[in-house]
Amino acid sequence: MQRFDALPLGRAEVADYSRDMDGDGLADAVIENQRVRVSFSGADGRWMEWVWKDSNTNLLPESGLWSMPGPVTVPRWEAAGNSSRTKPGG
């Protein structure tokens, strides 16, 4: 069983982290805010979930979603030239 961690996020804040979401032993990329959580497979880059937190509903098909061939790379917020994790003006 996977441990639950609470994320105390303020309005317009975003968290990104790695966690094995599908139990395959590989870390998956996860990005979330107060309302939604998205995750991408560490094995093949597939967009695995887009969860609306109010209802805990995954808005993607069970098999996930491919945007294009190849892995998905998500740069860290700071690596993209940003100095904080909050949305500008937020």
Buried (B, 14 or more C-beta within 10 A) or exposed (E): EEEEEEEEBEEEBBBBEEBEBBEEEEBBBBBBBBEBBBBBBBBBBBBBBBBEEEEEEBEBEEEBEEEEEEEBEBEEBEEEEEEEBBEEEE
